[in-house]
Amino acid sequence: MTAQTDIAEGYASQGAAVELGAVLVDGTVDPAARVRIPLATLNRHGLVAGATGTGKTKTLQLVAEQLSAAGVPVVMADVKGDLSGLSREGAANDRITTRAAETGDDWQPAAFPVQFLSLGTGGSGVPVRATITSFGPILLSKVLGLNDTQESTLGLIFHWADQRGLPLLDTKDLRSVITHLTSEEGKADLKGLGGVSSATAGVILRSLVNLEAQGGDTFFGEPELDPRDLMRVSSDGRGVVSLLELAELQSKPALFSTFLMWLPAELFQELPEEGDLEKPKLVFFFDEAHLLFADASKAFLEQITQTVKLIRSKGVGVFFCTQLPTDVPNSVLSQLGARVQHALRAFTPEDQAALAKTVKTYPTSPHYDLEKALTSLGIGEAVVTVLSEKGAPTPVAWTRLRAPRSLMDTIGADAIKQAAGSSELNGKYAETVDRESAYEKLAAKVAPPTPEAPHQEPERAEEPSVVEKVLGNSAVKSFLRSAASALGREITRGIFGTARKRR
């Protein structure tokens, strides 16, 4: 038995699997020695890591294609605009033909169902939004770059608005609430919050105004994205790949990375418990994951860890993609069952320390010097270990990865706009809705009274029915007003402080 065959035995699976490539040992690839991830284990999450230019994006494309073909919807952040080619067939060339022969792949060009989305109204895709209320104070604090004290203050401000039935739908709603609390009229309300200083509230207000100036105001609002629209399957049974266009948001990395975390938090609250399934119901890919964890508060990290731990039982898988495994906190890294590690660079002492830490997170291997292997991987190669169908880690495999079957290039902004315009979601989300919320309610409080209309004789009405008489009773009216007011104010907040009951 060769070393390649010995390693490949650990990747054998009875059920459907995502084919990654073939085992390479001492420079020799065995096309019959397959490396794969069982579909049934993809809700155990994963990590795709490696230095710039080593092939991470193509690995994401390869995995997304096979998930779609298996009927699993996929959500991906297209940070660099490189993944739009999923919607077009790839073109054969000598490199692809050679790679297919090396990896035992019967390569055929294929296109996949893609829906193009953009955060807010400034992109080429269908605009998607979230309300301030459902985003919650913890996620919004991450977007605004607040410290722990300011985050707790923002939580109290949310609580005050919730209790008074003031819907926070867009940025001007939150701005009007903070402006009210820091005004002469609102000083009593601010004092009643306890522990909230006007100076801290002012810092939050300035951060919010800066976010609006950067275009963040086009994202927060209605109609809010229903995360279940990301779980669509095409008419031929393939999972729809939702690509979130983020190329225009490089100046607001915290906004898009935090939004990606909001989506599984929302799904966690809505999806039923599923246990172990033959394949996941949805898989998220978090590209540039270091943006999610950079300067994150303790509360934010705790909630990410909790989400990753618990979302598995809802049939949802989460993959983080970043340059260094050390970009992901240990509490999250320990939850990731699949590891696809592209080449690492060790040019600086910090790089060498990161390399040493990465080696320690892998099972020992009799076939590889892992520290040497991780710095010697070629483009389109990776060191892989995943969970087998039995739940045990597979042997470490230096893997030559298969080539994606879709186009490994962008399709252009005009083509994306055309595809977005014909999407089923365009009619649902294209137009911004601005209904009455905190901004209008607080503005009405300080507006001058409306002049009374001229007195007119009432028209003669028909005799009221019994039901109308009951509903017209002053005591009944008072009760109904109180009940409606209580229901309107009741917002319970779950993971990340996101709203669980919408007004």
C-alpha angles and dihedrals in degrees: 000000000000123000089248092055092046091054094043092056088069090059097051112124135183096208133053117300143183108251111223103173144272134311119261122198124173091350095306122116122205109203090199093056100085127196113204144159115228110235089226091064099047091095085066086076129226152214130238110191140165145117122291113286097020096112106266094138092051089051090054089049091050093051094043091053093055094044090052091048088052091054096257116136115228133203117202135173109227097205097166098029091246099122101063087093087078086085093060134059117258123240122238119238138160094274093052092046091051093046091049091053092048094050099039091244121155089214118202126167115253140170125212135211108267132179115198117218133180130198105246126341101300100083138075097252134073106296115246125193142180128205121242090237096055092042089062132205099282096055093040090052088057090052092048094045095237126168124234094271093049090046092055089047091053089051090056091049090053089049091051092051092046093052093050096048094246108150112218102207105147138011095271089059093056091041091053091049093051091044089052093049092051094046127091090256093052100044092099090052091048091050090050091058090068123219094026114121123199088233092059091045088051092054090053090049092052091049089051092050090051090052090052091050089054092055098263090127090073090062102050113072144056150352086048119211114258103219089213087071085071091062097069127139122205123239091263092055099257120134115252115241111221110206116197108207109221104160091108093050101064089117091057104044093152091059098056096038091050092047089055088056091048091060098063089041089057092045091049089060095047108036122083124240110272108171116202115352133187088245134002122266092224138358125208124203115201106199117194088020092174087075089062095054102034112116090349119167122242091251091051093051092047091054093047089052091049092048093050091048096049105033089071090074089058091059095254124133125204126200122188119206121196143132100257129028086222087068086076118070116247092242089061097035090058089061095056112099100182123058124189107177119187122193120312125207121224104190099127135040088253090053091050092050090050090049092052091050091049093053090054091057092061128080113256115265130205090201103053142044092222097199090054093041095053091056094042101052116125126224108289093022128108143173106243138193124163139165115276122224087267091057096250123127113260122231116277108267128194096215134198101211126224121248119253115253095219127072113296093212141062120276096214135256095271092055090048091051091050093049092047092049091056094045120118088233096056095081090049100049109018099090121062116233120209110188128170111294141142094309094056094041094051091044089053090054093060097035118106115260116271113248114254117254118246114277114263131185109254118246117250108264131207120255107278119244123242091260091050090050091052093047090046092057110114094225092051091047091052092050093048092049091052093047093048091047092051092049091047091053097045109105116156114196125214134176112003088006089281117160114264098184117046125210 
